[in-house]
Amino acid sequence: MAKRVLKANEVLKDLRSGLTDAAMMEKYQLSSKGLQSLFDKMVAAGLLSAADVADRMSTWVDSVVVDLADLK
C-alpha cells in the first residue's frame, strides 16, 4: 500500500484548532494506528512534544466492557 503524504502545516493547524482524534482520523483517512504513526513522526520532527501527544491520549479508553445482557 502506498503511503499517504500529509502536509505538516495543515496537520498542525488542525491540531491547534482543537480537531479531535476521531475528526483527524476521518479527515486524513487514518486508522488509529495511522494516527499514532502521524503523532510519532510529528514528535520525531520536533513539531509536537511527547507531552502534547500524551495529553491527547489521556482521553482514550484503554479497555471496555461489553454488556451481552441485551442479546437474550
mmCIF file as Biopython writes it, N, C-alpha, C and O atoms, coordinates in Angstrom:
data_model
#
loop_
_atom_site.group_PDB
_atom_site.id
_atom_site.type_symbol
_atom_site.label_atom_id
_atom_site.label_alt_id
_atom_site.label_comp_id
_atom_site.label_asym_id
_atom_site.label_entity_id
_atom_site.label_seq_id
_atom_site.pdbx_PDB_ins_code
_atom_site.Cartn_x
_atom_site.Cartn_y
_atom_site.Cartn_z
_atom_site.occupancy
_atom_site.B_iso_or_equiv
_atom_site.auth_seq_id
_atom_site.auth_asym_id
_atom_site.pdbx_PDB_model_num
ATOM 1   N N  . MET A ? 1  ? 0.843   -1.171  0.000  1.0 0.0 1  A 1 
ATOM 2   C CA . MET A ? 1  ? 0.000   0.000   0.000  1.0 0.0 1  A 1 
ATOM 3   C C  . MET A ? 1  ? 0.892   1.240   0.000  1.0 0.0 1  A 1 
ATOM 4   O O  . MET A ? 1  ? 1.877   1.308   0.735  1.0 0.0 1  A 1 
ATOM 5   N N  . ALA A ? 2  ? 0.540   2.204   -0.822 1.0 0.0 2  A 1 
ATOM 6   C CA . ALA A ? 2  ? 1.301   3.446   -0.905 1.0 0.0 2  A 1 
ATOM 7   C C  . ALA A ? 2  ? 1.077   4.280   0.349  1.0 0.0 2  A 1 
ATOM 8   O O  . ALA A ? 2  ? -0.011  4.287   0.925  1.0 0.0 2  A 1 
ATOM 9   N N  . LYS A ? 3  ? 2.110   4.971   0.753  1.0 0.0 3  A 1 
ATOM 10  C CA . LYS A ? 3  ? 1.990   5.833   1.928  1.0 0.0 3  A 1 
ATOM 11  C C  . LYS A ? 3  ? 1.404   7.173   1.514  1.0 0.0 3  A 1 
ATOM 12  O O  . LYS A ? 3  ? 1.717   7.710   0.450  1.0 0.0 3  A 1 
ATOM 13  N N  . ARG A ? 4  ? 0.560   7.692   2.368  1.0 0.0 4  A 1 
ATOM 14  C CA . ARG A ? 4  ? -0.058  8.996   2.127  1.0 0.0 4  A 1 
ATOM 15  C C  . ARG A ? 4  ? 0.889   10.081  2.604  1.0 0.0 4  A 1 
ATOM 16  O O  . ARG A ? 4  ? 1.528   9.933   3.646  1.0 0.0 4  A 1 
ATOM 17  N N  . VAL A ? 5  ? 0.985   11.160  1.858  1.0 0.0 5  A 1 
ATOM 18  C CA . VAL A ? 5  ? 1.810   12.303  2.240  1.0 0.0 5  A 1 
ATOM 19  C C  . VAL A ? 5  ? 0.893   13.377  2.793  1.0 0.0 5  A 1 
ATOM 20  O O  . VAL A ? 5  ? -0.020  13.841  2.110  1.0 0.0 5  A 1 
ATOM 21  N N  . LEU A ? 6  ? 1.142   13.771  4.040  1.0 0.0 6  A 1 
ATOM 22  C CA . LEU A ? 6  ? 0.338   14.805  4.681  1.0 0.0 6  A 1 
ATOM 23  C C  . LEU A ? 6  ? 1.178   16.063  4.849  1.0 0.0 6  A 1 
ATOM 24  O O  . LEU A ? 6  ? 2.378   15.982  5.112  1.0 0.0 6  A 1 
ATOM 25  N N  . LYS A ? 7  ? 0.563   17.200  4.703  1.0 0.0 7  A 1 
ATOM 26  C CA . LYS A ? 7  ? 1.260   18.472  4.874  1.0 0.0 7  A 1 
ATOM 27  C C  . LYS A ? 7  ? 1.325   18.817  6.362  1.0 0.0 7  A 1 
ATOM 28  O O  . LYS A ? 7  ? 0.294   18.951  7.022  1.0 0.0 7  A 1 
ATOM 29  N N  . ALA A ? 8  ? 2.541   18.958  6.881  1.0 0.0 8  A 1 
ATOM 30  C CA . ALA A ? 8  ? 2.754   19.211  8.307  1.0 0.0 8  A 1 
ATOM 31  C C  . ALA A ? 8  ? 2.029   20.463  8.770  1.0 0.0 8  A 1 
ATOM 32  O O  . ALA A ? 8  ? 1.448   20.475  9.855  1.0 0.0 8  A 1 
ATOM 33  N N  . ASN A ? 9  ? 2.054   21.521  7.960  1.0 0.0 9  A 1 
ATOM 34  C CA . ASN A ? 9  ? 1.388   22.773  8.366  1.0 0.0 9  A 1 
ATOM 35  C C  . ASN A ? 9  ? -0.112  22.579  8.538  1.0 0.0 9  A 1 
ATOM 36  O O  . ASN A ? 9  ? -0.708  23.130  9.464  1.0 0.0 9  A 1 
ATOM 37  N N  . GLU A ? 10 ? -0.719  21.806  7.658  1.0 0.0 10 A 1 
ATOM 38  C CA . GLU A ? 10 ? -2.156  21.573  7.749  1.0 0.0 10 A 1 
ATOM 39  C C  . GLU A ? 10 ? -2.480  20.730  8.986  1.0 0.0 10 A 1 
ATOM 40  O O  . GLU A ? 10 ? -3.448  21.011  9.694  1.0 0.0 10 A 1 
ATOM 41  N N  . VAL A ? 11 ? -1.680  19.710  9.242  1.0 0.0 11 A 1 
ATOM 42  C CA . VAL A ? 11 ? -1.892  18.868  10.417 1.0 0.0 11 A 1 
ATOM 43  C C  . VAL A ? 11 ? -1.757  19.702  11.685 1.0 0.0 11 A 1 
ATOM 44  O O  . VAL A ? 11 ? -2.590  19.603  12.586 1.0 0.0 11 A 1 
ATOM 45  N N  . LEU A ? 12 ? -0.710  20.525  11.759 1.0 0.0 12 A 1 
ATOM 46  C CA . LEU A ? 12 ? -0.515  21.379  12.939 1.0 0.0 12 A 1 
ATOM 47  C C  . LEU A ? 12 ? -1.675  22.343  13.120 1.0 0.0 12 A 1 
ATOM 48  O O  . LEU A ? 12 ? -2.138  22.560  14.240 1.0 0.0 12 A 1 
ATOM 49  N N  . LYS A ? 13 ? -2.143  22.921  12.027 1.0 0.0 13 A 1 
ATOM 50  C CA . LYS A ? 13 ? -3.286  23.848  12.090 1.0 0.0 13 A 1 
ATOM 51  C C  . LYS A ? 13 ? -4.511  23.136  12.651 1.0 0.0 13 A 1 
ATOM 52  O O  . LYS A ? 13 ? -5.216  23.685  13.498 1.0 0.0 13 A 1 
ATOM 53  N N  . ASP A ? 14 ? -4.765  21.922  12.184 1.0 0.0 14 A 1 
ATOM 54  C CA . ASP A ? 14 ? -5.912  21.155  12.657 1.0 0.0 14 A 1 
ATOM 55  C C  . ASP A ? 14 ? -5.778  20.812  14.140 1.0 0.0 14 A 1 
ATOM 56  O O  . ASP A ? 14 ? -6.742  20.917  14.898 1.0 0.0 14 A 1 
ATOM 57  N N  . LEU A ? 15 ? -4.581  20.405  14.545 1.0 0.0 15 A 1 
ATOM 58  C CA . LEU A ? 15 ? -4.362  20.076  15.951 1.0 0.0 15 A 1 
ATOM 59  C C  . LEU A ? 15 ? -4.552  21.297  16.834 1.0 0.0 15 A 1 
ATOM 60  O O  . LEU A ? 15 ? -5.186  21.213  17.885 1.0 0.0 15 A 1 
ATOM 61  N N  . ARG A ? 16 ? -4.009  22.424  16.416 1.0 0.0 16 A 1 
ATOM 62  C CA . ARG A ? 16 ? -4.117  23.652  17.201 1.0 0.0 16 A 1 
ATOM 63  C C  . ARG A ? 16 ? -5.542  24.185  17.257 1.0 0.0 16 A 1 
ATOM 64  O O  . ARG A ? 16 ? -5.920  24.870  18.207 1.0 0.0 16 A 1 
ATOM 65  N N  . SER A ? 17 ? -6.331  23.867  16.232 1.0 0.0 17 A 1 
ATOM 66  C CA . SER A ? 17 ? -7.719  24.330  16.219 1.0 0.0 17 A 1 
ATOM 67  C C  . SER A ? 17 ? -8.611  23.446  17.084 1.0 0.0 17 A 1 
ATOM 68  O O  . SER A ? 17 ? -9.790  23.744  17.274 1.0 0.0 17 A 1 
ATOM 69  N N  . GLY A ? 18 ? -8.048  22.357  17.609 1.0 0.0 18 A 1 
ATOM 70  C CA . GLY A ? 18 ? -8.813  21.509  18.516 1.0 0.0 18 A 1 
ATOM 71  C C  . GLY A ? 18 ? -9.496  20.320  17.871 1.0 0.0 18 A 1 
ATOM 72  O O  . GLY A ? 18 ? -10.368 19.707  18.487 1.0 0.0 18 A 1 
ATOM 73  N N  . LEU A ? 19 ? -9.120  19.975  16.639 1.0 0.0 19 A 1 
ATOM 74  C CA . LEU A ? 19 ? -9.713  18.808  15.999 1.0 0.0 19 A 1 
ATOM 75  C C  . LEU A ? 19 ? -9.479  17.574  16.862 1.0 0.0 19 A 1 
ATOM 76  O O  . LEU A ? 19 ? -8.360  17.328  17.311 1.0 0.0 19 A 1 
ATOM 77  N N  . THR A ? 20 ? -10.514 16.817  17.089 1.0 0.0 20 A 1 
ATOM 78  C CA . THR A ? 20 ? -10.402 15.603  17.898 1.0 0.0 20 A 1 
ATOM 79  C C  . THR A ? 20 ? -9.665  14.519  17.125 1.0 0.0 20 A 1 
ATOM 80  O O  . THR A ? 20 ? -9.475  14.619  15.913 1.0 0.0 20 A 1 
ATOM 81  N N  . ASP A ? 21 ? -9.257  13.487  17.843 1.0 0.0 21 A 1 
ATOM 82  C CA . ASP A ? 21 ? -8.593  12.365  17.185 1.0 0.0 21 A 1 
ATOM 83  C C  . ASP A ? 21 ? -9.515  11.740  16.146 1.0 0.0 21 A 1 
ATOM 84  O O  . ASP A ? 21 ? -9.078  11.410  15.044 1.0 0.0 21 A 1 
ATOM 85  N N  . ALA A ? 22 ? -10.780 11.578  16.491 1.0 0.0 22 A 1 
ATOM 86  C CA . ALA A ? 22 ? -11.741 10.988  15.554 1.0 0.0 22 A 1 
ATOM 87  C C  . ALA A ? 22 ? -11.874 11.844  14.295 1.0 0.0 22 A 1 
ATOM 88  O O  . ALA A ? 22 ? -11.930 11.316  13.184 1.0 0.0 22 A 1 
ATOM 89  N N  . ALA A ? 23 ? -11.924 13.150  14.471 1.0 0.0 23 A 1 
ATOM 90  C CA . ALA A ? 23 ? -12.027 14.057  13.319 1.0 0.0 23 A 1 
ATOM 91  C C  . ALA A ? 23 ? -10.755 14.012  12.476 1.0 0.0 23 A 1 
ATOM 92  O O  . ALA A ? 23 ? -10.812 14.065  11.247 1.0 0.0 23 A 1 
ATOM 93  N N  . MET A ? 24 ? -9.600  13.912  13.150 1.0 0.0 24 A 1 
ATOM 94  C CA . MET A ? 24 ? -8.335  13.799  12.413 1.0 0.0 24 A 1 
ATOM 95  C C  . MET A ? 24 ? -8.310  12.505  11.596 1.0 0.0 24 A 1 
ATOM 96  O O  . MET A ? 24 ? -7.894  12.498  10.437 1.0 0.0 24 A 1 
ATOM 97  N N  . MET A ? 25 ? -8.759  11.417  12.212 1.0 0.0 25 A 1 
ATOM 98  C CA . MET A ? 25 ? -8.776  10.129  11.522 1.0 0.0 25 A 1 
ATOM 99  C C  . MET A ? 25 ? -9.699  10.174  10.305 1.0 0.0 25 A 1 
ATOM 100 O O  . MET A ? 25 ? -9.377  9.634   9.247  1.0 0.0 25 A 1 
ATOM 101 N N  . GLU A ? 26 ? -10.834 10.816  10.468 1.0 0.0 26 A 1 
ATOM 102 C CA . GLU A ? 26 ? -11.775 10.920  9.350  1.0 0.0 26 A 1 
ATOM 103 C C  . GLU A ? 26 ? -11.220 11.814  8.250  1.0 0.0 26 A 1 
ATOM 104 O O  . GLU A ? 26 ? -11.241 11.445  7.076  1.0 0.0 26 A 1 
ATOM 105 N N  . LYS A ? 27 ? -10.726 12.986  8.625  1.0 0.0 27 A 1 
ATOM 106 C CA . LYS A ? 27 ? -10.231 13.943  7.626  1.0 0.0 27 A 1 
ATOM 107 C C  . LYS A ? 27 ? -9.083  13.373  6.808  1.0 0.0 27 A 1 
ATOM 108 O O  . LYS A ? 27 ? -9.041  13.526  5.587  1.0 0.0 27 A 1 
ATOM 109 N N  . TYR A ? 28 ? -8.146  12.710  7.498  1.0 0.0 28 A 1 
ATOM 110 C CA . TYR A ? 28 ? -6.951  12.209  6.820  1.0 0.0 28 A 1 
ATOM 111 C C  . TYR A ? 28 ? -7.050  10.730  6.460  1.0 0.0 28 A 1 
ATOM 112 O O  . TYR A ? 28 ? -6.085  10.137  5.977  1.0 0.0 28 A 1 
ATOM 113 N N  . GLN A ? 29 ? -8.217  10.139  6.697  1.0 0.0 29 A 1 
ATOM 114 C CA . GLN A ? 29 ? -8.479  8.730   6.385  1.0 0.0 29 A 1 
ATOM 115 C C  . GLN A ? 29 ? -7.416  7.827   7.016  1.0 0.0 29 A 1 
ATOM 116 O O  . GLN A ? 29 ? -6.764  7.033   6.337  1.0 0.0 29 A 1 
ATOM 117 N N  . LEU A ? 30 ? -7.262  7.975   8.341  1.0 0.0 30 A 1 
ATOM 118 C CA . LEU A ? 30 ? -6.269  7.213   9.097  1.0 0.0 30 A 1 
ATOM 119 C C  . LEU A ? 30 ? -6.956  6.242   10.042 1.0 0.0 30 A 1 
ATOM 120 O O  . LEU A ? 30 ? -8.036  6.516   10.566 1.0 0.0 30 A 1 
ATOM 121 N N  . SER A ? 31 ? -6.316  5.113   10.247 1.0 0.0 31 A 1 
ATOM 122 C CA . SER A ? 31 ? -6.735  4.202   11.308 1.0 0.0 31 A 1 
ATOM 123 C C  . SER A ? 31 ? -6.163  4.738   12.612 1.0 0.0 31 A 1 
ATOM 124 O O  . SER A ? 31 ? -5.407  5.709   12.603 1.0 0.0 31 A 1 
ATOM 125 N N  . SER A ? 32 ? -6.510  4.124   13.721 1.0 0.0 32 A 1 
ATOM 126 C CA . SER A ? 32 ? -5.922  4.558   14.992 1.0 0.0 32 A 1 
ATOM 127 C C  . SER A ? 32 ? -4.405  4.346   14.964 1.0 0.0 32 A 1 
ATOM 128 O O  . SER A ? 32 ? -3.652  5.152   15.510 1.0 0.0 32 A 1 
ATOM 129 N N  . LYS A ? 33 ? -3.966  3.270   14.331 1.0 0.0 33 A 1 
ATOM 130 C CA . LYS A ? 33 ? -2.528  3.011   14.187 1.0 0.0 33 A 1 
ATOM 131 C C  . LYS A ? 33 ? -1.873  4.087   13.314 1.0 0.0 33 A 1 
ATOM 132 O O  . LYS A ? 33 ? -0.763  4.534   13.601 1.0 0.0 33 A 1 
ATOM 133 N N  . GLY A ? 34 ? -2.556  4.494   12.267 1.0 0.0 34 A 1 
ATOM 134 C CA . GLY A ? 34 ? -2.048  5.540   11.389 1.0 0.0 34 A 1 
ATOM 135 C C  . GLY A ? 34 ? -1.955  6.883   12.096 1.0 0.0 34 A 1 
ATOM 136 O O  . GLY A ? 34 ? -1.011  7.643   11.879 1.0 0.0 34 A 1 
ATOM 137 N N  . LEU A ? 35 ? -2.935  7.172   12.942 1.0 0.0 35 A 1 
ATOM 138 C CA . LEU A ? 35 ? -2.914  8.418   13.706 1.0 0.0 35 A 1 
ATOM 139 C C  . LEU A ? 35 ? -1.735  8.421   14.669 1.0 0.0 35 A 1 
ATOM 140 O O  . LEU A ? 35 ? -1.043  9.430   14.807 1.0 0.0 35 A 1 
ATOM 141 N N  . GLN A ? 36 ? -1.506  7.286   15.337 1.0 0.0 36 A 1 
ATOM 142 C CA . GLN A ? 36 ? -0.369  7.190   16.246 1.0 0.0 36 A 1 
ATOM 143 C C  . GLN A ? 36 ? 0.936   7.351   15.478 1.0 0.0 36 A 1 
ATOM 144 O O  . GLN A ? 36 ? 1.866   7.993   15.967 1.0 0.0 36 A 1 
ATOM 145 N N  . SER A ? 37 ? 1.016   6.782   14.294 1.0 0.0 37 A 1 
ATOM 146 C CA . SER A ? 37 ? 2.200   6.929   13.449 1.0 0.0 37 A 1 
ATOM 147 C C  . SER A ? 37 ? 2.417   8.401   13.082 1.0 0.0 37 A 1 
ATOM 148 O O  . SER A ? 37 ? 3.545   8.896   13.098 1.0 0.0 37 A 1 
ATOM 149 N N  . LEU A ? 38 ? 1.332   9.084   12.755 1.0 0.0 38 A 1 
ATOM 150 C CA . LEU A ? 38 ? 1.421   10.514  12.447 1.0 0.0 38 A 1 
ATOM 151 C C  . LEU A ? 38 ? 1.970   11.287  13.637 1.0 0.0 38 A 1 
ATOM 152 O O  . LEU A ? 38 ? 2.879   12.103  13.488 1.0 0.0 38 A 1 
ATOM 153 N N  . PHE A ? 39 ? 1.413   11.028  14.822 1.0 0.0 39 A 1 
ATOM 154 C CA . PHE A ? 39 ? 1.897   11.715  16.021 1.0 0.0 39 A 1 
ATOM 155 C C  . PHE A ? 39 ? 3.366   11.399  16.275 1.0 0.0 39 A 1 
ATOM 156 O O  . PHE A ? 39 ? 4.141   12.295  16.611 1.0 0.0 39 A 1 
ATOM 157 N N  . ASP A ? 40 ? 3.757   10.137  16.120 1.0 0.0 40 A 1 
ATOM 158 C CA . ASP A ? 40 ? 5.159   9.747   16.330 1.0 0.0 40 A 1 
ATOM 159 C C  . ASP A ? 40 ? 6.085   10.506  15.383 1.0 0.0 40 A 1 
ATOM 160 O O  . ASP A ? 40 ? 7.151   10.969  15.789 1.0 0.0 40 A 1 
ATOM 161 N N  . LYS A ? 41 ? 5.681   10.630  14.135 1.0 0.0 41 A 1 
ATOM 162 C CA . LYS A ? 41 ? 6.506   11.332  13.143 1.0 0.0 41 A 1 
ATOM 163 C C  . LYS A ? 41 ? 6.568   12.829  13.426 1.0 0.0 41 A 1 
ATOM 164 O O  . LYS A ? 41 ? 7.603   13.461  13.212 1.0 0.0 41 A 1 
ATOM 165 N N  . MET A ? 42 ? 5.463   13.395  13.905 1.0 0.0 42 A 1 
ATOM 166 C CA . MET A ? 42 ? 5.450   14.818  14.234 1.0 0.0 42 A 1 
ATOM 167 C C  . MET A ? 42 ? 6.352   15.092  15.443 1.0 0.0 42 A 1 
ATOM 168 O O  . MET A ? 42 ? 7.031   16.118  15.492 1.0 0.0 42 A 1 
ATOM 169 N N  . VAL A ? 43 ? 6.357   14.176  16.414 1.0 0.0 43 A 1 
ATOM 170 C CA . VAL A ? 43 ? 7.242   14.318  17.574 1.0 0.0 43 A 1 
ATOM 171 C C  . VAL A ? 43 ? 8.697   14.170  17.129 1.0 0.0 43 A 1 
ATOM 172 O O  . VAL A ? 43 ? 9.549   14.956  17.542 1.0 0.0 43 A 1 
ATOM 173 N N  . ALA A ? 44 ? 8.988   13.177  16.296 1.0 0.0 44 A 1 
ATOM 174 C CA . ALA A ? 44 ? 10.354  12.943  15.822 1.0 0.0 44 A 1 
ATOM 175 C C  . ALA A ? 44 ? 10.888  14.147  15.044 1.0 0.0 44 A 1 
ATOM 176 O O  . ALA A ? 44 ? 12.083  14.437  15.081 1.0 0.0 44 A 1 
ATOM 177 N N  . ALA A ? 45 ? 9.992   14.844  14.341 1.0 0.0 45 A 1 
ATOM 178 C CA . ALA A ? 45 ? 10.394  16.020  13.565 1.0 0.0 45 A 1 
ATOM 179 C C  . ALA A ? 45 ? 10.485  17.280  14.429 1.0 0.0 45 A 1 
ATOM 180 O O  . ALA A ? 45 ? 10.893  18.338  13.951 1.0 0.0 45 A 1 
ATOM 181 N N  . GLY A ? 46 ? 10.101  17.158  15.704 1.0 0.0 46 A 1 
ATOM 182 C CA . GLY A ? 46 ? 10.157  18.310  16.596 1.0 0.0 46 A 1 
ATOM 183 C C  . GLY A ? 46 ? 8.982   19.259  16.452 1.0 0.0 46 A 1 
ATOM 184 O O  . GLY A ? 46 ? 9.032   20.393  16.929 1.0 0.0 46 A 1 
ATOM 185 N N  . LEU A ? 47 ? 7.924   18.801  15.795 1.0 0.0 47 A 1 
ATOM 186 C CA . LEU A ? 47 ? 6.752   19.650  15.577 1.0 0.0 47 A 1 
ATOM 187 C C  . LEU A ? 47 ? 5.739   19.543  16.703 1.0 0.0 47 A 1 
ATOM 188 O O  . LEU A ? 47 ? 4.941   20.457  16.912 1.0 0.0 47 A 1 
ATOM 189 N N  . LEU A ? 48 ? 5.766   18.440  17.423 1.0 0.0 48 A 1 
ATOM 190 C CA . LEU A ? 48 ? 4.925   18.219  18.599 1.0 0.0 48 A 1 
ATOM 191 C C  . LEU A ? 48 ? 5.823   17.699  19.707 1.0 0.0 48 A 1 
ATOM 192 O O  . LEU A ? 48 ? 6.860   17.088  19.447 1.0 0.0 48 A 1 
ATOM 193 N N  . SER A ? 49 ? 5.422   17.944  20.927 1.0 0.0 49 A 1 
ATOM 194 C CA . SER A ? 49 ? 6.164   17.349  22.038 1.0 0.0 49 A 1 
ATOM 195 C C  . SER A ? 49 ? 5.472   16.049  22.437 1.0 0.0 49 A 1 
ATOM 196 O O  . SER A ? 49 ? 4.297   15.833  22.139 1.0 0.0 49 A 1 
ATOM 197 N N  . ALA A ? 50 ? 6.220   15.199  23.113 1.0 0.0 50 A 1 
ATOM 198 C CA . ALA A ? 50 ? 5.634   13.960  23.616 1.0 0.0 50 A 1 
ATOM 199 C C  . ALA A ? 50 ? 4.493   14.279  24.578 1.0 0.0 50 A 1 
ATOM 200 O O  . ALA A ? 50 ? 3.513   13.538  24.650 1.0 0.0 50 A 1 
ATOM 201 N N  . ALA A ? 51 ? 4.620   15.385  25.317 1.0 0.0 51 A 1 
ATOM 202 C CA . ALA A ? 51 ? 3.566   15.793  26.247 1.0 0.0 51 A 1 
ATOM 203 C C  . ALA A ? 51 ? 2.285   16.173  25.493 1.0 0.0 51 A 1 
ATOM 204 O O  . ALA A ? 51 ? 1.184   15.890  25.963 1.0 0.0 51 A 1 
ATOM 205 N N  . ASP A ? 52 ? 2.427   16.810  24.330 1.0 0.0 52 A 1 
ATOM 206 C CA . ASP A ? 52 ? 1.254   17.149  23.517 1.0 0.0 52 A 1 
ATOM 207 C C  . ASP A ? 52 ? 0.474   15.887  23.155 1.0 0.0 52 A 1 
ATOM 208 O O  . ASP A ? 52 ? -0.753  15.851  23.244 1.0 0.0 52 A 1 
ATOM 209 N N  . VAL A ? 53 ? 1.199   14.870  22.753 1.0 0.0 53 A 1 
ATOM 210 C CA . VAL A ? 53 ? 0.565   13.609  22.355 1.0 0.0 53 A 1 
ATOM 211 C C  . VAL A ? 53 ? -0.021  12.914  23.572 1.0 0.0 53 A 1 
ATOM 212 O O  . VAL A ? 53 ? -1.133  12.390  23.512 1.0 0.0 53 A 1 
ATOM 213 N N  . ALA A ? 54 ? 0.714   12.906  24.671 1.0 0.0 54 A 1 
ATOM 214 C CA . ALA A ? 54 ? 0.227   12.261  25.897 1.0 0.0 54 A 1 
ATOM 215 C C  . ALA A ? 54 ? -1.058  12.926  26.378 1.0 0.0 54 A 1 
ATOM 216 O O  . ALA A ? 54 ? -1.965  12.247  26.857 1.0 0.0 54 A 1 
ATOM 217 N N  . ASP A ? 55 ? -1.141  14.249  26.253 1.0 0.0 55 A 1 
ATOM 218 C CA . ASP A ? 55 ? -2.357  14.965  26.650 1.0 0.0 55 A 1 
ATOM 219 C C  . ASP A ? 55 ? -3.554  14.511  25.816 1.0 0.0 55 A 1 
ATOM 220 O O  . ASP A ? 55 ? -4.652  14.352  26.349 1.0 0.0 55 A 1 
ATOM 221 N N  . ARG A ? 56 ? -3.355  14.303  24.533 1.0 0.0 56 A 1 
ATOM 222 C CA . ARG A ? 56 ? -4.437  13.847  23.662 1.0 0.0 56 A 1 
ATOM 223 C C  . ARG A ? 56 ? -4.836  12.428  24.024 1.0 0.0 56 A 1 
ATOM 224 O O  . ARG A ? 56 ? -6.022  12.100  24.042 1.0 0.0 56 A 1 
ATOM 225 N N  . MET A ? 57 ? -3.858  11.585  24.314 1.0 0.0 57 A 1 
ATOM 226 C CA . MET A ? 57 ? -4.126  10.178  24.591 1.0 0.0 57 A 1 
ATOM 227 C C  . MET A ? 57 ? -4.748  9.970   25.959 1.0 0.0 57 A 1 
ATOM 228 O O  . MET A ? 57 ? -5.302  8.902   26.219 1.0 0.0 57 A 1 
ATOM 229 N N  . SER A ? 58 ? -4.674  10.951  26.834 1.0 0.0 58 A 1 
ATOM 230 C CA . SER A ? 58 ? -5.242  10.775  28.169 1.0 0.0 58 A 1 
ATOM 231 C C  . SER A ? 58 ? -6.758  10.620  28.128 1.0 0.0 58 A 1 
ATOM 232 O O  . SER A ? 58 ? -7.358  10.161  29.100 1.0 0.0 58 A 1 
ATOM 233 N N  . THR A ? 59 ? -7.378  10.995  27.025 1.0 0.0 59 A 1 
ATOM 234 C CA . THR A ? 59 ? -8.827  10.847  26.908 1.0 0.0 59 A 1 
ATOM 235 C C  . THR A ? 59 ? -9.223  9.514   26.274 1.0 0.0 59 A 1 
ATOM 236 O O  . THR A ? 59 ? -10.411 9.200   26.196 1.0 0.0 59 A 1 
ATOM 237 N N  . TRP A ? 60 ? -8.250  8.731   25.824 1.0 0.0 60 A 1 
ATOM 238 C CA . TRP A ? 60 ? -8.538  7.440   25.217 1.0 0.0 60 A 1 
ATOM 239 C C  . TRP A ? 60 ? -8.928  6.439   26.288 1.0 0.0 60 A 1 
ATOM 240 O O  . TRP A ? 60 ? -8.444  6.513   27.417 1.0 0.0 60 A 1 
ATOM 241 N N  . VAL A ? 61 ? -9.780  5.526   25.949 1.0 0.0 61 A 1 
ATOM 242 C CA . VAL A ? 61 ? -10.185 4.459   26.851 1.0 0.0 61 A 1 
ATOM 243 C C  . VAL A ? 61 ? -9.331  3.235   26.544 1.0 0.0 61 A 1 
ATOM 244 O O  . VAL A ? 61 ? -9.234  2.811   25.392 1.0 0.0 61 A 1 
ATOM 245 N N  . ASP A ? 62 ? -8.709  2.667   27.581 1.0 0.0 62 A 1 
ATOM 246 C CA . ASP A ? 62 ? -7.833  1.518   27.399 1.0 0.0 62 A 1 
ATOM 247 C C  . ASP A ? 62 ? -8.582  0.202   27.308 1.0 0.0 62 A 1 
ATOM 248 O O  . ASP A ? 62 ? -8.100  -0.748  26.692 1.0 0.0 62 A 1 
ATOM 249 N N  . SER A ? 63 ? -9.744  0.142   27.909 1.0 0.0 63 A 1 
ATOM 250 C CA . SER A ? 63 ? -10.460 -1.115  27.983 1.0 0.0 63 A 1 
ATOM 251 C C  . SER A ? 63 ? -11.955 -0.830  28.007 1.0 0.0 63 A 1 
ATOM 252 O O  . SER A ? 63 ? -12.396 0.222   28.471 1.0 0.0 63 A 1 
ATOM 253 N N  . VAL A ? 64 ? -12.711 -1.768  27.509 1.0 0.0 64 A 1 
ATOM 254 C CA . VAL A ? 64 ? -14.162 -1.630  27.531 1.0 0.0 64 A 1 
ATOM 255 C C  . VAL A ? 64 ? -14.782 -2.909  28.066 1.0 0.0 64 A 1 
ATOM 256 O O  . VAL A ? 64 ? -14.149 -3.965  28.075 1.0 0.0 64 A 1 
ATOM 257 N N  . VAL A ? 65 ? -16.012 -2.803  28.507 1.0 0.0 65 A 1 
ATOM 258 C CA . VAL A ? 65 ? -16.808 -3.956  28.914 1.0 0.0 65 A 1 
ATOM 259 C C  . VAL A ? 65 ? -17.996 -4.008  27.963 1.0 0.0 65 A 1 
ATOM 260 O O  . VAL A ? 65 ? -18.656 -2.996  27.727 1.0 0.0 65 A 1 
ATOM 261 N N  . VAL A ? 66 ? -18.263 -5.179  27.425 1.0 0.0 66 A 1 
ATOM 262 C CA . VAL A ? 66 ? -19.384 -5.356  26.527 1.0 0.0 66 A 1 
ATOM 263 C C  . VAL A ? 66 ? -20.516 -6.009  27.311 1.0 0.0 66 A 1 
ATOM 264 O O  . VAL A ? 66 ? -20.358 -7.102  27.854 1.0 0.0 66 A 1 
ATOM 265 N N  . ASP A ? 67 ? -21.648 -5.335  27.364 1.0 0.0 67 A 1 
ATOM 266 C CA . ASP A ? 67 ? -22.823 -5.852  28.065 1.0 0.0 67 A 1 
ATOM 267 C C  . ASP A ? 67 ? -23.588 -6.754  27.102 1.0 0.0 67 A 1 
ATOM 268 O O  . ASP A ? 67 ? -24.183 -6.276  26.136 1.0 0.0 67 A 1 
ATOM 269 N N  . LEU A ? 68 ? -23.572 -8.038  27.363 1.0 0.0 68 A 1 
ATOM 270 C CA . LEU A ? 68 ? -24.234 -9.001  26.485 1.0 0.0 68 A 1 
ATOM 271 C C  . LEU A ? 68 ? -25.665 -9.307  26.923 1.0 0.0 68 A 1 
ATOM 272 O O  . LEU A ? 68 ? -26.355 -10.100 26.282 1.0 0.0 68 A 1 
ATOM 273 N N  . ALA A ? 69 ? -26.110 -8.683  28.009 1.0 0.0 69 A 1 
ATOM 274 C CA . ALA A ? 69 ? -27.434 -8.965  28.537 1.0 0.0 69 A 1 
ATOM 275 C C  . ALA A ? 69 ? -28.552 -8.650  27.541 1.0 0.0 69 A 1 
ATOM 276 O O  . ALA A ? 69 ? -29.586 -9.317  27.532 1.0 0.0 69 A 1 
ATOM 277 N N  . ASP A ? 70 ? -28.341 -7.641  26.711 1.0 0.0 70 A 1 
ATOM 278 C CA . ASP A ? 70 ? -29.412 -7.253  25.784 1.0 0.0 70 A 1 
ATOM 279 C C  . ASP A ? 70 ? -29.532 -8.199  24.595 1.0 0.0 70 A 1 
ATOM 280 O O  . ASP A ? 70 ? -30.419 -8.012  23.762 1.0 0.0 70 A 1 
ATOM 281 N N  . LEU A ? 71 ? -28.673 -9.205  24.487 1.0 0.0 71 A 1 
ATOM 282 C CA . LEU A ? 71 ? -28.752 -10.157 23.382 1.0 0.0 71 A 1 
ATOM 283 C C  . LEU A ? 71 ? -29.702 -11.298 23.681 1.0 0.0 71 A 1 
ATOM 284 O O  . LEU A ? 71 ? -30.048 -12.067 22.785 1.0 0.0 71 A 1 
ATOM 285 N N  . LYS A ? 72 ? -30.125 -11.417 24.914 1.0 0.0 72 A 1 
ATOM 286 C CA . LYS A ? 72 ? -31.011 -12.555 25.296 1.0 0.0 72 A 1 
ATOM 287 C C  . LYS A ? 72 ? -32.457 -12.232 25.055 1.0 0.0 72 A 1 
ATOM 288 O O  . LYS A ? 72 ? -33.327 -13.062 25.317 1.0 0.0 72 A 1 
#
